[in-house]
Amino acid sequence: MNCNANKSIGCTVKQCAYHCGNENYCSLDKINVGTHEANPTEVKCTDCESFRPSSK
């Protein structure tokens, strides 16, 4: 896999199209983090809105 890992964005979600294979980094220059809660108070309340499912 030819991937330009962004060493500023760590990622362990291997099912994402932007995940860099054996490296736990994202290939995007920037990600968007959002929430699905009205008042987020825990990590589990946040979402990576840049996620796209891998076609693999």
CNS distance restraints for C-alpha pairs under 8 A (distance, minus, plus):
assign (resid   1 and name CA) (resid  20 and name CA) 7.72 0.50 0.50
assign (resid   1 and name CA) (resid  21 and name CA) 6.82 0.50 0.50
assign (resid   3 and name CA) (resid  20 and name CA) 5.61 0.50 0.50
assign (resid   3 and name CA) (resid  21 and name CA) 7.85 0.50 0.50
assign (resid   3 and name CA) (resid  27 and name CA) 6.39 0.50 0.50
assign (resid   4 and name CA) (resid  20 and name CA) 7.47 0.50 0.50
assign (resid   4 and name CA) (resid  27 and name CA) 5.33 0.50 0.50
assign (resid   5 and name CA) (resid  20 and name CA) 6.07 0.50 0.50
assign (resid   5 and name CA) (resid  23 and name CA) 7.59 0.50 0.50
assign (resid   5 and name CA) (resid  25 and name CA) 5.57 0.50 0.50
assign (resid   5 and name CA) (resid  26 and name CA) 5.72 0.50 0.50
assign (resid   5 and name CA) (resid  27 and name CA) 4.62 0.50 0.50
assign (resid   5 and name CA) (resid  28 and name CA) 7.77 0.50 0.50
assign (resid   6 and name CA) (resid  10 and name CA) 7.77 0.50 0.50
assign (resid   6 and name CA) (resid  25 and name CA) 6.14 0.50 0.50
assign (resid   6 and name CA) (resid  26 and name CA) 5.69 0.50 0.50
assign (resid   6 and name CA) (resid  27 and name CA) 5.32 0.50 0.50
assign (resid   6 and name CA) (resid  28 and name CA) 6.62 0.50 0.50
assign (resid   6 and name CA) (resid  29 and name CA) 6.60 0.50 0.50
assign (resid   7 and name CA) (resid  25 and name CA) 6.23 0.50 0.50
assign (resid   7 and name CA) (resid  26 and name CA) 7.71 0.50 0.50
assign (resid   8 and name CA) (resid  25 and name CA) 7.95 0.50 0.50
assign (resid   9 and name CA) (resid  25 and name CA) 5.75 0.50 0.50
assign (resid   9 and name CA) (resid  26 and name CA) 5.60 0.50 0.50
assign (resid  10 and name CA) (resid  24 and name CA) 5.81 0.50 0.50
assign (resid  10 and name CA) (resid  25 and name CA) 4.31 0.50 0.50
assign (resid  10 and name CA) (resid  26 and name CA) 6.10 0.50 0.50
assign (resid  11 and name CA) (resid  19 and name CA) 6.74 0.50 0.50
assign (resid  11 and name CA) (resid  24 and name CA) 5.05 0.50 0.50
assign (resid  11 and name CA) (resid  25 and name CA) 4.74 0.50 0.50
assign (resid  11 and name CA) (resid  26 and name CA) 5.70 0.50 0.50
assign (resid  12 and name CA) (resid  19 and name CA) 7.53 0.50 0.50
assign (resid  12 and name CA) (resid  24 and name CA) 5.25 0.50 0.50
assign (resid  12 and name CA) (resid  25 and name CA) 7.18 0.50 0.50
assign (resid  13 and name CA) (resid  19 and name CA) 6.69 0.50 0.50
assign (resid  14 and name CA) (resid  19 and name CA) 5.73 0.50 0.50
assign (resid  14 and name CA) (resid  20 and name CA) 7.95 0.50 0.50
assign (resid  14 and name CA) (resid  21 and name CA) 6.99 0.50 0.50
assign (resid  15 and name CA) (resid  19 and name CA) 7.41 0.50 0.50
assign (resid  15 and name CA) (resid  53 and name CA) 5.90 0.50 0.50
assign (resid  15 and name CA) (resid  54 and name CA) 5.41 0.50 0.50
assign (resid  16 and name CA) (resid  51 and name CA) 5.93 0.50 0.50
assign (resid  16 and name CA) (resid  52 and name CA) 5.40 0.50 0.50
assign (resid  16 and name CA) (resid  53 and name CA) 4.77 0.50 0.50
assign (resid  16 and name CA) (resid  54 and name CA) 4.95 0.50 0.50
assign (resid  17 and name CA) (resid  51 and name CA) 7.46 0.50 0.50
assign (resid  17 and name CA) (resid  52 and name CA) 5.51 0.50 0.50
assign (resid  17 and name CA) (resid  53 and name CA) 5.42 0.50 0.50
assign (resid  17 and name CA) (resid  54 and name CA) 3.95 0.50 0.50
assign (resid  17 and name CA) (resid  55 and name CA) 7.01 0.50 0.50
assign (resid  18 and name CA) (resid  26 and name CA) 5.53 0.50 0.50
assign (resid  18 and name CA) (resid  27 and name CA) 5.30 0.50 0.50
assign (resid  18 and name CA) (resid  28 and name CA) 6.57 0.50 0.50
assign (resid  18 and name CA) (resid  51 and name CA) 7.56 0.50 0.50
assign (resid  18 and name CA) (resid  52 and name CA) 7.29 0.50 0.50
assign (resid  18 and name CA) (resid  54 and name CA) 7.72 0.50 0.50
assign (resid  19 and name CA) (resid  23 and name CA) 7.89 0.50 0.50
assign (resid  19 and name CA) (resid  24 and name CA) 7.01 0.50 0.50
assign (resid  19 and name CA) (resid  25 and name CA) 6.05 0.50 0.50
assign (resid  19 and name CA) (resid  26 and name CA) 4.83 0.50 0.50
assign (resid  19 and name CA) (resid  27 and name CA) 6.32 0.50 0.50
assign (resid  20 and name CA) (resid  24 and name CA) 6.36 0.50 0.50
assign (resid  20 and name CA) (resid  25 and name CA) 5.62 0.50 0.50
assign (resid  20 and name CA) (resid  26 and name CA) 5.89 0.50 0.50
assign (resid  20 and name CA) (resid  27 and name CA) 6.26 0.50 0.50
assign (resid  31 and name CA) (resid  48 and name CA) 7.17 0.50 0.50
assign (resid  31 and name CA) (resid  49 and name CA) 7.35 0.50 0.50
assign (resid  31 and name CA) (resid  50 and name CA) 5.49 0.50 0.50
assign (resid  32 and name CA) (resid  48 and name CA) 6.07 0.50 0.50
assign (resid  32 and name CA) (resid  49 and name CA) 5.30 0.50 0.50
assign (resid  32 and name CA) (resid  50 and name CA) 5.54 0.50 0.50
assign (resid  33 and name CA) (resid  46 and name CA) 6.87 0.50 0.50
assign (resid  33 and name CA) (resid  47 and name CA) 5.63 0.50 0.50
assign (resid  33 and name CA) (resid  48 and name CA) 4.66 0.50 0.50
assign (resid  33 and name CA) (resid  49 and name CA) 5.51 0.50 0.50
assign (resid  33 and name CA) (resid  50 and name CA) 7.46 0.50 0.50
assign (resid  34 and name CA) (resid  46 and name CA) 5.70 0.50 0.50
assign (resid  34 and name CA) (resid  47 and name CA) 5.20 0.50 0.50
assign (resid  34 and name CA) (resid  48 and name CA) 6.38 0.50 0.50
assign (resid  34 and name CA) (resid  49 and name CA) 6.10 0.50 0.50
assign (resid  35 and name CA) (resid  40 and name CA) 6.88 0.50 0.50
assign (resid  35 and name CA) (resid  45 and name CA) 5.86 0.50 0.50
assign (resid  35 and name CA) (resid  46 and name CA) 4.37 0.50 0.50
assign (resid  35 and name CA) (resid  47 and name CA) 5.43 0.50 0.50
assign (resid  36 and name CA) (resid  40 and name CA) 7.96 0.50 0.50
assign (resid  36 and name CA) (resid  45 and name CA) 6.38 0.50 0.50
assign (resid  36 and name CA) (resid  46 and name CA) 6.72 0.50 0.50
assign (resid  36 and name CA) (resid  47 and name CA) 7.27 0.50 0.50
assign (resid  37 and name CA) (resid  45 and name CA) 6.09 0.50 0.50
assign (resid  37 and name CA) (resid  46 and name CA) 7.87 0.50 0.50
assign (resid  40 and name CA) (resid  45 and name CA) 5.34 0.50 0.50
assign (resid  40 and name CA) (resid  46 and name CA) 7.10 0.50 0.50
assign (resid  41 and name CA) (resid  45 and name CA) 6.82 0.50 0.50
assign (resid  42 and name CA) (resid  46 and name CA) 7.55 0.50 0.50
